[in-house]
Amino acid sequence: MRAFIRQLRPALILAVIFTLICGVGYPLLTTAIGQAGFNDKANGSLITRGGVVVASKLIGQSFVASQYFHPRPSAAGAGYDGSSSSGSNLGPTNPDLLKAVGERAKAYRTENGLAPDGLVPVDAVTASGSGLDPHISIANARLQASRVAKARGLTVDHVQTLIRAHTDGRGLSVLGEPGVNVVELNLALDQLNP
């Protein structure tokens, strides 16, 4: 019995020490570093208007009215549901996906005044892997610019300037493609004329 207690005591002491280091110290340290050095990012990159949180720069929202840029489709729950983040998991030859893409392409062409056989950016008709991506391609934004400008009574050049102002570059200057943050762009449009 003495041997058991002699072995148990160091094990319990180490368990307490590592619990304090890994379960208390490390989380407090990483939280402090995040808050001190990356406060906006650590708190969800929230966008506020008049002291009220209206969105996050990192999570897309559904915009369907003609005066707004439309995001890419979402497969997350009923659409942009952060608790159901996911893609559709439908393969490229799945009939349901092909049908949905065809319907989305037809609707996109109609709402943006494109020819019935006009090319449609892939991000306008397919969901992202998370279903929450707030970005669209620059080509997608440019094709929507005329519709948004007309609906808001703005010039296309003014809307194109806003697109450039809300275009994020490549990650680490080499990863991915530049993208337009639809949430920020639509909020900027609302600041001009709600």
KOLRO-756399 format. One line per field, with one value per residue: residue number from 1; residue in three letters; z, x, y of N, C-alpha, C, O in turn. Coordinates in steps of 0.001 Angstrom, whole numbers, always signed. Layout:
KOLRO-756399
resi	[NUM; ...]
resn	[ALA; ...]
n.c3	[Z; ...]
n.c1	[X; ...]
n.c2	[Y; ...]
ca.c3	[Z; ...]
ca.c1	[X; ...]
ca.c2	[Y; ...]
c.c3	[Z; ...]
c.c1	[X; ...]
c.c2	[Y; ...]
o.c3	[Z; ...]
o.c1	[X; ...]
o.c2	[Y; ...]
END
This chain:
KOLRO-756399
resi	[1; 2; 3; 4; 5; 6; 7; 8; 9; 10; 11; 12; 13; 14; 15; 16; 17; 18; 19; 20; 21; 22; 23; 24; 25; 26; 27; 28; 29; 30; 31; 32; 33; 34; 35; 36; 37; 38; 39; 40; 41; 42; 43; 44; 45; 46; 47; 48; 49; 50; 51; 52; 53; 54; 55; 56; 57; 58; 59; 60; 61; 62; 63; 64; 65; 66; 67; 68; 69; 70; 71; 72; 73; 74; 75; 76; 77; 78; 79; 80; 81; 82; 83; 84; 85; 86; 87; 88; 89; 90; 91; 92; 93; 94; 95; 96; 97; 98; 99; 100; 101; 102; 103; 104; 105; 106; 107; 108; 109; 110; 111; 112; 113; 114; 115; 116; 117; 118; 119; 120; 121; 122; 123; 124; 125; 126; 127; 128; 129; 130; 131; 132; 133; 134; 135; 136; 137; 138; 139; 140; 141; 142; 143; 144; 145; 146; 147; 148; 149; 150; 151; 152; 153; 154; 155; 156; 157; 158; 159; 160; 161; 162; 163; 164; 165; 166; 167; 168; 169; 170; 171; 172; 173; 174; 175; 176; 177; 178; 179; 180; 181; 182; 183; 184; 185; 186; 187; 188; 189; 190; 191; 192; 193; 194]
resn	[MET; ARG; ALA; PHE; ILE; ARG; GLN; LEU; ARG; PRO; ALA; LEU; ILE; LEU; ALA; VAL; ILE; PHE; THR; LEU; ILE; CYS; GLY; VAL; GLY; TYR; PRO; LEU; LEU; THR; THR; ALA; ILE; GLY; GLN; ALA; GLY; PHE; ASN; ASP; LYS; ALA; ASN; GLY; SER; LEU; ILE; THR; ARG; GLY; GLY; VAL; VAL; VAL; ALA; SER; LYS; LEU; ILE; GLY; GLN; SER; PHE; VAL; ALA; SER; GLN; TYR; PHE; HIS; PRO; ARG; PRO; SER; ALA; ALA; GLY; ALA; GLY; TYR; ASP; GLY; SER; SER; SER; SER; GLY; SER; ASN; LEU; GLY; PRO; THR; ASN; PRO; ASP; LEU; LEU; LYS; ALA; VAL; GLY; GLU; ARG; ALA; LYS; ALA; TYR; ARG; THR; GLU; ASN; GLY; LEU; ALA; PRO; ASP; GLY; LEU; VAL; PRO; VAL; ASP; ALA; VAL; THR; ALA; SER; GLY; SER; GLY; LEU; ASP; PRO; HIS; ILE; SER; ILE; ALA; ASN; ALA; ARG; LEU; GLN; ALA; SER; ARG; VAL; ALA; LYS; ALA; ARG; GLY; LEU; THR; VAL; ASP; HIS; VAL; GLN; THR; LEU; ILE; ARG; ALA; HIS; THR; ASP; GLY; ARG; GLY; LEU; SER; VAL; LEU; GLY; GLU; PRO; GLY; VAL; ASN; VAL; VAL; GLU; LEU; ASN; LEU; ALA; LEU; ASP; GLN; LEU; ASN; PRO]
n.c3	[+0; +784; -1272; -3399; -2649; -2574; -5279; -6286; -5308; -6652; -9221; -8940; -8181; -10491; -12287; -11322; -11641; -14477; -15286; -14366; -15876; -18606; -18731; -17586; -17469; -20165; -21873; -20815; -21418; -24278; -24861; -23816; -25487; -27958; -27525; -26987; -29224; -31529; -31453; -32894; -34685; -32876; -31608; -33444; -35746; -35942; -37292; -36629; -36421; -35388; -32753; -32613; -33269; -36506; -38312; -39272; -40596; -41539; -42024; -44322; -45483; -46424; -49196; -51175; -52529; -55352; -55125; -53827; -53763; -54566; -52620; -52879; -53346; -50433; -48600; -46003; -43635; -43634; -45135; -44823; -42125; -39257; -37367; -38803; -40580; -43652; -46786; -49759; -50371; -52709; -55595; -58713; -60826; -59899; -60285; -58898; -58098; -60610; -61697; -59861; -60246; -62928; -62757; -61038; -62641; -64784; -63453; -62504; -64903; -65873; -63837; -63926; -66475; -68571; -71608; -72742; -73075; -71845; -70098; -66728; -63593; -61667; -58901; -58533; -58735; -57238; -53947; -51235; -49515; -46756; -46700; -45707; -46717; -47121; -49424; -52934; -56339; -58192; -60822; -60632; -58997; -60677; -62772; -61500; -60941; -62653; -62305; -59546; -59463; -61058; -59566; -57286; -58165; -58816; -60413; -62598; -62501; -59954; -58354; -59155; -58079; -55366; -55281; -55773; -53452; -51520; -52002; -51118; -50903; -51937; -49624; -47485; -49598; -51664; -51591; -52779; -54488; -55143; -53547; -53279; -50534; -49789; -47711; -46410; -48623; -49301; -46945; -47105; -49349; -48289; -46486; -48196; -49543; -47916]
n.c1	[+819; +1971; +3811; +2125; +913; +3177; +3776; +1464; +1272; +3288; +2179; -360; +433; +1828; -327; -1953; -166; +260; -2362; -2829; -893; -1488; -4277; -5045; -2968; -1810; -4164; -4895; -2599; -2508; -4949; -4480; -2360; -3692; -5717; -4180; -2465; -3983; -6632; -9077; -9356; -9317; -11704; -13637; -13736; -15737; -18282; -19479; -22220; -23229; -22733; -23847; -23567; -23471; -22566; -20065; -16802; -15930; -17929; -20352; -23453; -26884; -27974; -30482; -31946; -32161; -30554; -28317; -25111; -24889; -24085; -22060; -23773; -25027; -24489; -24858; -26864; -29960; -28895; -26088; -25853; -24215; -24048; -24329; -22244; -21059; -20299; -22100; -21494; -22014; -21067; -19304; -20700; -23170; -26647; -28453; -26838; -25980; -28421; -29166; -27040; -27461; -29976; -29310; -27424; -29009; -30793; -28932; -27943; -30279; -30980; -28777; -28698; -27430; -26504; -28403; -26627; -24385; -21251; -20907; -19554; -17977; -18189; -20585; -22522; -21962; -21522; -19302; -16750; -17232; -19661; -20031; -18547; -17623; -16784; -16692; -15680; -13695; -14517; -17181; -18264; -17928; -19658; -22080; -22175; -23451; -26208; -26530; -25714; -27678; -30017; -29531; -29194; -26668; -23485; -21869; -19111; -18651; -19584; -17791; -15459; -15999; -16028; -13311; -12258; -13113; -11915; -10106; -6741; -4512; -3938; -1188; +125; +450; -1298; -4291; -6907; -7550; -10400; -13746; -15225; -18404; -20170; -18998; -18898; -21640; -22540; -21107; -22308; -24856; -24222; -23839; -26343; -29027]
n.c2	[-1191; +1208; +1624; +2089; +4554; +6107; +6206; +7285; +9894; +11640; +11444; +12632; +15218; +16032; +15910; +18003; +20171; +20167; +20534; +23124; +24497; +23790; +23937; +26325; +28356; +28393; +28853; +31407; +32919; +32765; +33988; +36553; +37402; +37348; +39277; +41549; +41852; +41291; +42282; +42930; +40742; +38595; +38922; +38283; +39866; +41881; +44016; +47167; +49429; +52476; +51702; +49210; +45780; +44610; +42751; +40302; +40490; +38134; +36286; +35440; +36905; +36678; +38423; +39613; +41555; +43810; +46078; +45331; +43686; +40317; +37483; +34464; +31326; +29578; +26614; +26155; +25117; +26732; +28669; +30569; +29908; +29853; +27820; +25567; +25109; +24105; +22474; +21506; +18919; +17569; +15866; +16717; +15553; +15048; +14878; +16583; +18727; +19667; +20479; +22502; +24320; +24995; +26282; +28401; +29740; +30589; +32331; +34208; +35284; +36495; +38399; +40074; +41065; +39642; +37898; +35015; +32879; +33765; +33883; +32803; +33539; +30999; +31117; +32370; +30521; +28279; +26924; +27778; +25848; +26039; +27248; +29729; +31797; +35152; +36375; +37203; +36632; +39012; +39288; +38400; +40418; +42644; +42009; +42302; +44974; +46907; +46381; +46935; +49622; +50841; +50244; +51737; +54290; +55253; +55913; +53584; +53686; +54770; +52673; +50692; +51758; +51456; +48673; +48089; +49233; +47480; +45103; +42340; +41323; +38633; +35955; +36224; +37350; +35509; +33359; +31879; +33754; +37248; +38714; +40051; +41496; +40943; +41578; +43825; +45552; +45887; +47087; +49467; +50586; +51009; +52997; +55121; +55532; +54643]
ca.c3	[+0; +820; -2608; -4217; -2246; -2984; -6719; -6566; -4950; -7760; -10353; -8637; -8218; -11908; -12897; -10906; -12273; -15910; -15430; -14200; -17012; -19889; -18666; -17095; -17896; -21621; -22420; -20425; -22185; -25683; -24884; -23604; -26716; -28977; -27224; -27058; -30554; -32635; -30800; -33832; -35179; -31752; -31214; -34525; -36831; -35970; -37896; -35862; -36938; -34299; -31519; -32706; -34148; -37634; -39122; -39131; -41878; -41886; -42267; -45315; -45197; -47616; -49743; -52375; -53211; -56518; -54792; -53121; -54390; -54054; -52289; -53497; -52638; -49190; -48278; -44542; -43097; -44517; -45796; -43938; -40733; -38666; -36595; -39752; -41597; -44480; -48207; -50121; -50522; -53954; -56562; -59939; -61767; -59213; -61004; -58091; -58193; -61985; -61840; -59069; -60913; -64129; -62329; -60515; -63767; -65522; -62628; -62477; -66195; -65953; -62919; -64252; -67862; -69449; -72684; -72262; -73093; -71286; -69077; -65344; -62708; -60932; -57513; -58507; -58807; -56348; -52561; -50760; -48671; -45440; -46853; -44992; -47311; -47408; -50615; -54300; -57223; -58765; -62033; -60182; -58542; -61834; -63527; -60735; -60709; -63393; -61640; -58266; -59759; -61546; -58455; -56273; -58767; -58804; -61660; -62561; -62080; -58498; -57792; -59414; -57099; -54106; -55421; -55568; -52054; -50660; -52516; -50279; -51691; -51674; -48303; -47452; -50918; -52672; -51459; -53262; -55410; -54506; -53487; -52834; -49346; -50096; -46518; -46259; -49789; -49166; -45844; -47614; -50209; -47421; -45893; -49212; -49658; -47319]
ca.c1	[+0; +2874; +4387; +1061; +782; +4412; +3680; +280; +1503; +3888; +1247; -1365; +1094; +2048; -1636; -2351; +748; -33; -3697; -2663; -125; -2169; -5700; -5277; -1903; -1709; -5298; -4821; -1517; -2903; -6009; -3850; -1630; -4699; -6377; -3214; -1888; -4915; -7926; -10206; -9476; -9617; -13095; -14542; -13737; -17105; -18559; -20515; -22802; -23930; -22553; -24548; -22902; -24340; -22017; -18660; -16098; -15528; -19084; -21256; -24870; -27712; -28508; -31213; -32525; -31368; -29605; -27179; -24313; -25310; -22953; -22153; -24772; -24570; -25041; -24833; -28223; -30903; -28107; -25239; -26115; -22918; -24090; -24416; -21243; -20667; -20582; -23227; -20942; -22471; -19983; -19501; -21621; -24441; -27749; -29026; -25927; -26038; -29710; -29094; -26107; -28151; -31004; -28628; -26806; -30098; -31251; -27848; -27936; -31475; -30941; -27662; -28818; -26465; -27072; -28784; -25484; -23249; -20476; -21217; -18459; -18301; -18564; -21960; -23475; -21560; -21252; -17940; -16624; -17827; -20998; -20069; -17569; -18178; -16140; -16965; -14577; -13758; -15346; -18567; -18659; -18012; -20874; -23235; -22048; -24461; -27508; -26505; -25655; -29009; -30977; -29215; -29058; -25252; -22791; -21139; -17743; -18656; -19719; -16515; -14512; -16315; -15574; -11854; -11975; -13478; -11266; -9015; -5688; -4174; -3394; +282; +518; +608; -2296; -5634; -7156; -8200; -11847; -14504; -16021; -19763; -20778; -18453; -19295; -23050; -22658; -20600; -23365; -25922; -23753; -24032; -27776; -29738]
ca.c2	[+0; +2345; +1800; +2676; +5954; +6756; +6427; +8084; +11290; +12407; +11468; +13655; +16528; +16351; +16166; +19355; +21125; +20244; +21128; +24563; +25024; +23604; +24247; +27684; +29258; +28509; +29602; +32821; +33532; +32931; +34994; +37862; +37746; +37640; +40548; +42651; +42023; +41046; +42461; +42847; +39370; +37703; +39121; +37907; +40845; +42382; +45313; +47852; +50675; +53142; +50947; +47923; +44812; +44289; +41658; +39965; +40530; +36770; +35417; +35992; +37067; +36608; +39672; +39216; +42707; +44216; +47144; +44738; +42641; +39021; +36615; +33141; +30517; +28950; +25299; +26053; +25151; +27431; +29706; +31366; +29523; +29545; +26580; +24449; +25357; +22965; +22535; +20632; +17575; +16962; +15777; +17493; +14900; +14801; +15543; +17662; +19862; +20185; +21176; +23737; +25227; +25483; +27242; +29593; +30450; +31235; +33454; +35199; +35970; +37331; +39556; +40965; +41500; +38962; +37078; +33681; +31965; +34489; +33180; +33146; +33120; +29778; +31423; +32871; +29402; +27186; +27308; +27544; +24658; +26276; +27803; +31004; +32698; +36472; +36923; +36768; +37002; +40360; +39172; +38312; +41756; +43546; +41691; +42773; +46418; +47674; +46195; +47648; +51059; +51246; +50158; +52757; +55611; +55616; +55598; +52316; +54003; +54913; +51327; +50010; +52283; +50773; +47275; +48092; +49572; +46350; +43900; +41831; +40692; +37232; +35672; +36228; +37860; +34454; +32296; +32154; +34852; +38390; +38586; +41213; +41188; +41384; +42178; +45176; +46341; +46252; +48058; +50744; +51106; +51517; +54252; +56151; +55789; +53509]
c.c3	[+0; -545; -3528; -3918; -2691; -4495; -7080; -6336; -6073; -8972; -10142; -8706; -9661; -12616; -12559; -11603; -13757; -16187; -15309; -15399; -18294; -19876; -18208; -17687; -19401; -22223; -22046; -21218; -23638; -25823; -24730; -24850; -27815; -28760; -27376; -28488; -31711; -32153; -31735; -34301; -34066; -31326; -32362; -35679; -37034; -36588; -37099; -36598; -35805; -32996; -31500; -33674; -35249; -38453; -38652; -40518; -42410; -42246; -43233; -44797; -46511; -47974; -51044; -53152; -54316; -56196; -54030; -54031; -53752; -53774; -53062; -52727; -51392; -49003; -46770; -43995; -44095; -45259; -44796; -42467; -40132; -37862; -37495; -40879; -42335; -45945; -48509; -50189; -51739; -54955; -57861; -60966; -61123; -59914; -60216; -58165; -59584; -62227; -61102; -59736; -62168; -63793; -61817; -61647; -64563; -64753; -62604; -63777; -66298; -65086; -63250; -65720; -68800; -70536; -72150; -72252; -72524; -70193; -67691; -64472; -61851; -59505; -57409; -58435; -57916; -54959; -52227; -49878; -47308; -45544; -46225; -45597; -47638; -48715; -51914; -55149; -57743; -60016; -61675; -59762; -59730; -62665; -62812; -60602; -61415; -62723; -60358; -58499; -60193; -60394; -57415; -56845; -58725; -60182; -61494; -62101; -60561; -57830; -58001; -58434; -55742; -54140; -55161; -54109; -51117; -51207; -51614; -51179; -51344; -50255; -48373; -48807; -51990; -52649; -51981; -54251; -54644; -54541; -52940; -51654; -49529; -48910; -46363; -47410; -49675; -48029; -46290; -48538; -49381; -46747; -46880; -49345; -49156; -48016]
c.c1	[+869; +3482; +3366; +926; +2012; +4384; +2503; +530; +2174; +2952; +184; -771; +1328; +728; -2120; -1482; +416; -1433; -3607; -1927; -951; -3636; -6000; -4238; -1851; -2915; -5290; -3753; -1935; -4035; -5425; -3098; -2618; -5366; -5427; -2754; -2851; -6356; -9104; -10429; -9882; -11076; -14072; -14628; -15133; -17189; -19692; -20966; -23608; -23857; -23235; -23792; -23882; -23841; -20612; -18040; -15827; -16682; -20036; -22678; -25630; -28226; -29204; -31805; -31591; -30351; -28383; -26402; -24730; -24095; -23047; -23179; -24172; -25265; -25104; -26245; -29175; -30198; -27404; -25564; -24797; -22900; -24171; -23416; -20872; -20905; -21738; -22808; -21491; -21322; -20311; -20414; -22970; -25559; -28377; -28150; -26001; -27324; -29671; -28184; -26753; -29198; -30376; -28014; -27872; -30589; -30203; -27821; -29114; -31351; -29826; -27634; -27795; -27202; -27395; -27645; -24221; -22555; -20819; -20058; -18883; -18744; -19971; -22974; -23113; -21242; -19784; -17926; -17265; -19278; -21128; -19166; -18193; -17660; -16720; -15772; -14778; -14631; -16828; -19060; -18827; -19263; -22132; -23271; -23128; -25819; -27580; -26510; -27025; -30015; -30752; -29082; -27638; -24657; -22064; -19702; -17651; -18731; -18432; -15434; -14741; -15871; -14074; -11501; -12257; -12968; -10096; -8013; -5506; -3641; -1883; +872; +659; -506; -3665; -5697; -7738; -9718; -12485; -15373; -17407; -20410; -20300; -18884; -20751; -23280; -22157; -21631; -24507; -25517; -23951; -25498; -28555; -31025]
c.c2	[+1263; +2639; +2473; +4169; +6743; +7065; +7344; +9580; +12084; +12502; +12538; +15059; +16955; +16648; +17575; +20401; +21282; +20782; +22636; +25181; +24978; +24043; +25652; +28643; +29476; +29225; +31086; +33560; +33776; +33947; +36390; +38313; +38125; +38984; +41724; +42912; +41948; +41209; +42285; +41413; +38407; +37799; +38905; +38879; +41437; +43772; +45947; +49106; +51286; +52374; +49595; +47012; +44417; +43101; +41330; +40022; +39124; +35845; +36108; +36110; +37006; +38005; +39303; +40384; +43194; +45305; +46635; +43793; +41323; +38153; +35307; +32326; +29869; +27612; +25094; +26215; +25767; +28568; +30583; +31138; +29047; +28264; +25354; +24603; +24082; +23277; +21600; +19167; +16839; +16998; +16485; +16837; +14593; +15569; +16702; +18918; +20488; +20970; +22516; +24760; +25815; +26534; +28532; +30416; +31208; +32467; +34571; +35994; +36935; +38570; +40534; +41378; +40894; +38189; +35685; +32654; +32623; +33688; +33720; +32676; +31921; +30075; +32010; +31734; +28214; +27729; +27055; +26296; +24824; +26711; +29175; +32072; +34054; +37083; +36359; +37199; +38419; +40339; +39130; +39694; +42708; +43277; +42180; +44298; +47230; +47583; +47007; +49157; +51573; +51276; +51256; +54163; +56128; +55359; +54270; +52558; +54134; +53540; +50535; +50484; +51620; +49309; +47204; +48352; +48398; +45016; +43546; +41119; +39221; +37085; +35546; +36617; +36782; +33406; +32731; +33295; +36033; +38202; +39847; +40795; +41794; +42080; +43619; +46087; +46787; +47242; +49439; +51381; +51683; +52825; +55414; +56552; +54574; +53145]
o.c3	[-675; -916; -4340; -4847; -3125; -4925; -8063; -7093; -6429; -9667; -11072; -9228; -10022; -13458; -13430; -12101; -14248; -17216; -16075; -15873; -18984; -20900; -18419; -18331; -19864; -23026; -22870; -21645; -24166; -26803; -25436; -25234; -28525; -29708; -27847; -28913; -32780; -32422; -31407; -34313; -34284; -30747; -32260; -36526; -38154; -36428; -36915; -37301; -35319; -32214; -30484; -34770; -34968; -39208; -37768; -41503; -43591; -42724; -42987; -43800; -47578; -47147; -51933; -54327; -54231; -56924; -53637; -54943; -52536; -54590; -53806; -51556; -51313; -49219; -46305; -43905; -45263; -45946; -44003; -41666; -40460; -37687; -37013; -42022; -41731; -46293; -47604; -50081; -51793; -55140; -58102; -61895; -61739; -60120; -60811; -58281; -59712; -62888; -61643; -59789; -62438; -64469; -62123; -61623; -64967; -65345; -62676; -63763; -66760; -65558; -62893; -66172; -69730; -70392; -71215; -71507; -72698; -69464; -67501; -64596; -61376; -58956; -56305; -58115; -57841; -54814; -52854; -49538; -46751; -44591; -46205; -45029; -48357; -49076; -51980; -54729; -57733; -60247; -62348; -60135; -59769; -63203; -63459; -60193; -60821; -62585; -60105; -57816; -59737; -60264; -56734; -56099; -58608; -61012; -60385; -61390; -59951; -56857; -57117; -58010; -55052; -53137; -54405; -53583; -50026; -50915; -51381; -52103; -50555; -49742; -49230; -49119; -53136; -53602; -51663; -54781; -53599; -55470; -52226; -51758; -49438; -49084; -46202; -47194; -49929; -48139; -45896; -48511; -49728; -46466; -46468; -49272; -49883; -47602]
o.c1	[+564; +3641; +3722; +834; +1908; +4919; +2557; +46; +1657; +2934; -140; -1399; +1061; +670; -2646; -1996; +302; -1660; -4248; -2295; -1102; -4167; -7112; -4597; -1848; -2723; -5639; -3967; -1738; -4076; -5831; -3184; -2410; -5559; -5831; -2663; -2569; -7201; -10044; -11561; -10694; -11620; -15231; -15510; -15642; -16288; -20745; -20187; -24562; -24807; -23207; -23424; -24985; -24609; -20053; -18676; -15529; -16452; -20472; -23049; -25070; -28839; -28573; -32136; -30376; -29370; -27519; -26960; -24900; -23175; -24001; -23430; -22964; -26471; -25371; -26757; -29202; -30855; -28050; -25548; -24318; -21837; -24093; -23716; -20429; -21617; -22289; -23647; -21437; -20682; -21469; -20863; -23819; -25441; -28788; -28660; -26078; -27308; -30087; -28520; -26606; -29296; -30851; -28072; -27649; -30778; -30552; -27694; -28956; -31593; -29914; -26658; -27337; -28382; -26746; -27696; -23118; -23184; -20997; -19621; -20017; -19584; -20501; -24142; -23869; -20755; -19119; -18980; -17791; -20043; -22222; -19039; -19191; -18055; -17167; -14960; -15889; -15403; -17644; -20162; -19777; -19863; -23145; -24289; -23672; -26512; -28573; -27225; -27471; -30780; -31695; -28880; -27427; -25255; -21693; -19133; -16689; -18025; -18022; -14592; -13786; -15395; -13618; -10555; -11690; -13516; -9207; -8395; -6260; -2972; -1356; +2004; +962; -641; -4140; -4680; -8359; -10250; -11847; -16162; -17574; -21124; -21112; -19197; -21059; -24122; -22720; -21810; -25064; -26368; -24200; -25851; -28723; -31708]
o.c2	[+2247; +3802; +3328; +4972; +7890; +8087; +8083; +10421; +13143; +13518; +13275; +15980; +18102; +17545; +18268; +21403; +22406; +21419; +23355; +26256; +25987; +24472; +26138; +29629; +30617; +30138; +31932; +34695; +34870; +34691; +37313; +39479; +39109; +39746; +42787; +44064; +42488; +40356; +41561; +40928; +37509; +36859; +39308; +38739; +41487; +44595; +45335; +49751; +50679; +52386; +48901; +47432; +43947; +42505; +41980; +39646; +38948; +34734; +37232; +35491; +37256; +38680; +38731; +40226; +43015; +45449; +47419; +43183; +41238; +38088; +35078; +32612; +29643; +27487; +23986; +27331; +25379; +29350; +31268; +32072; +27961; +27668; +24224; +24258; +23105; +24219; +20974; +18273; +15611; +18033; +16825; +17508; +13948; +16777; +17698; +20032; +21710; +22008; +23541; +25944; +27007; +27558; +29626; +31646; +32349; +33530; +35749; +37219; +38065; +39681; +41709; +41976; +41558; +37867; +35216; +31675; +32104; +32921; +34924; +31532; +31854; +29362; +32135; +31953; +27245; +28850; +26230; +25758; +23859; +26564; +29739; +33156; +34110; +38191; +35214; +38024; +38950; +41270; +39760; +40095; +43490; +44207; +42444; +44856; +48162; +48591; +47689; +49890; +52626; +52231; +51659; +55121; +57335; +54674; +53885; +51730; +53667; +53278; +49784; +49693; +51264; +48776; +46346; +47764; +48336; +43952; +44364; +40402; +38653; +37981; +34837; +36247; +37113; +32638; +33821; +33743; +35841; +37594; +40620; +39856; +43011; +43068; +44530; +47258; +47952; +48134; +50461; +52598; +52724; +53669; +56547; +57729; +53595; +52208]
END
